[in-house]
Amino acid sequence: MALARNEMATILIGGVALMLVFGPASAAATSGGVQGQVQCPCECGKYLSVCSCSSAAEGRNFVESLQTQGYSDSEIAQRYAERYGASLVEYVPKEGSGLSLWMTPVAGAVVGAGALYYLISGRLGSDDPEGATVVCPECGSDLEELKDICPECGLAIHSHQDPFDRGDG
Amino acid sequence: MPLGTFLLMVALISAGISIVGTSYGSFIENTRYYRIGRYATYVAAGATGTALALLFYYFLTDNFAIAYVAQNSMIEQSILYKISGVWGGQAGSLLLWASFLAVFGAVVVRTKRQSKLVGYATSIIMATLVFFLVLMNGTSNPFLHSVDLWNLPRPPTDGTGLNPMLRNPGMFVHPPTLYAGYAGIVVPFAFAISGLLTRDDDWVDFTRRWTVFSWVFLGIGILVGGWWAYVILGWGGYWAWDPVENASLLPWLTATAFLHSVMIQEKRGGFKIWNQVLIILTYLLTIYGVFLTRSGIIESVHSFSEGNMGIYLVAFIGVVGVLSVGLLAYRWEYLRLGEELSQSYFSKEVSFLLNNLALLVVAFVVWWGTSYPFLSELFLGKTVNIGTSFYNQLTPPFAIGLLFVMGVCPLIPWQRASLPVLRRRFSKPLIGSVLIGVLAFLLTTALAAILLTVVSFVALTHVQDMARIVRTNVDTRGEETVIDRMSTILWKNRRRFGGYVVHFGVLLLIVGIAWSSMFAVADTQAYSMGESSDVPGEYTVKLTDFQRQQVGAHTEEGPVFSVFSDGEFVRKVQPTLNEYPNSENTLSDPVIFGNLQRDMYFIYKGTTEGQAVLKVKRLPFVKLIWVGGMTLVVGGIFAIWPAFNQRENGSGPNDQDRPYNEGDIT
């Protein structure tokens, strides 16, 4: 039995939504930490985590001493800004003009899912087995008729039985 | 004129002749013009390769009369780093890239039978080469004399040396593999555009191995780059979402999407437009990577911006983009022919497209985050920087989605899958993975459990499909043992199983990344002489000495710690801070030891109030990243292995001078 279009649309949109729900949770676990959010005090433009200049060592020590004292990332970023200047601290809020940064990829994903649905739905062939192309389900090769063995991939196939169940058959 | 500059000029002129000869010869179907173009391609490859060899010679002989050598080498540097110096700066790395491109062009025109498809493709490869040669002859020439460039009375007696951060064995491998991958991408792009011009779909068969080759080399380059960051940057990580790292990841992601979607065109003749879009996008992202690295528009840990070539790169991207899209629009109706995708939403074809969606969304996130700072400055007048949290929040969900689709792909049939078929094929992997997930939830965290569920689902579907193929493959029924059957089937299905090995590599990589991120433990403490303390990883460290020494032109200083486990002495570690006065750099040289289960990472942070500050990180399963990466590479090589021992249809030197026949010109 073939699956209906609305089921496919639900799966696509639901899939994207689920991915976005998991986002913040996974981010909490994989975040690189505050050193990836602030720039080196030498104003070279590099992240503190990767800069190799002398000032970077001092900046890293400052951040790590605050971490040792139990400050949160946002508190450390605030202290870093007070000490070295606000322009070195990266913080693109999820509001105002910063919203475009965060929402554009999400919008891209939703548009992509929609486009994919449109693309697929316009290119589905005959759903009627009588009129459908005969294709080896294993390798995708065109067959003139359903045969026991696909000449391309050598796998045993059968028109009325899933080869998965056939064992050595 | 310096010899090197002369060689670059010869290469430029030859590449120009090659473009005219191969394209005009193909257009008017004239073998003589085509042959001239082919020989010009060889000359261009020879001249570019000789120029690169000359630069190697200058580095190995400490010829500081050449400004580029003086900037990237010094007498005391080892041979390894003198060689690495060749691609240690902008001009040399462009020459390396151009050399790969020229050689690939020569290989294409040498091994493929004379046809319009090959002729136009060669001219497109050579056009890209011309662009790089123009850049080198103009803004980025590695052969300029230091006396002329810097108005010196005589050449310097020593150089400033290779950037200290690049003095690592990884830099011997990382740039060449990356550039081989970048240059290799040009070949399928050129054939795709040529396919559009000639309305010849054979470009897909011609370029599959080139695409996998480029993808593998890009992968090696990215992997070695990550390893380099891990061992030399001294912050205990391997991926910082640095713009240049991102620049290499972007074409790799779109090439991965292309490798999957092109299978639909190969098998079913569908999605021609989509494949064209993907390969054009991959090519443009490759050039965009050069733009990010060379234009100076972004600061990065290893960008080499010198001069002002950004405008040329933007112009090139614009021209190629407009021409490619225009051609695509012109051939739209032809490409739409035979565009039937499948007979059901649930089919292998659709699963490939879902894979493409996830890959492209990840690529878009990376592109957007990398480009946002200068787009914001350009359009909003605001300077912002995107930290790692942007990528870390947005990429994992789509990566998990991608993993899930990766598990579905092997078992779902082409064209259509009914619910009973899906139930039969996926019930065992689903039940198995859920059981593993529940177990993981009891032992670890919810997020780790979700990840392990998906990872085990992918692994189980692959194992199940391999078992099914062994069971049902009729060609091996005469074989006596399962191992015999398995090896025969593996060898006969190199492409399929190579892909599966790649997938297993990806799984190891993902688990390594996830575990080393989620369960890393770090501790920073200050130590007085003789003081000891417990650190992560069930170790105790004791400060026993402090050393400072001059090593050539730089100084190394750092504490010596004895490491104990359960009271037993394990080893001594001496992480150092190295000062390079020539380049005003201070590099942390960490000590790393461990096993497959975890790495211990010791970083010296300097002294405070007479105490040595030591940071210790315990990174579980980080080695899975390198093991997974190597598995991925092995799988890729396995998948294209026939390219080295099996002549493609109608190709070979004997076909080179064969005149055009009916059927060659389409």
Interface residues (C-beta under 8 A of the other chain):
Chain A: M1 A2 L3 R5 E7 M8 L12 G15 V16 L18 M19 L20 V21 F22 G23 P24 A25 S26 A27 A29 T30 S31 G32 G33 Q35 G36 Q37 V38 Q39 C44 G45 K46 Y47 S49 V50 C51 S52 C53 S54 A56 A57 R60 N61 E64 S65 Q67 T68 S87 E90 V92 S97 G98 L101 W102 T104 P105 V106 G108 A109 G112 A113 L116 L119 I120 R123 L124 G125 S126 D127 A132 T133 V135 C136 P137 E138 C139 G140 S141 I149 C153 G154 L155 A156 D162 P163 F164 D165 R166 G167 D168 G169
Chain B: P164 M165 A229 L233 W235 G237 A240 W241 D242 M263 K267 R268 G270 W274 I298 E299 S300 V301 E339 E340 L341 S342 Q343 S344 Y345 F346 K348 V350 L353 L354 L357 L360 V361 F364 V365 W368 G369 Y372 S376 L380 K382 T383 V384 N385 I386 G387 T388 S389 F390 N392 Q393 L394 P396 P397 F398 I400 G401 L411 P413 W414 Q415 R416 S418 L419 P420 V421 R424 R425 T445 A446 L447 I450 R468 I469 R471 T472 N473 V474 D475 R477 K492 N493 I513 A514 S517 M518 T524 L577 E579 E584 N585 T586 L587 S588 K605 G606 T608 V613 K615
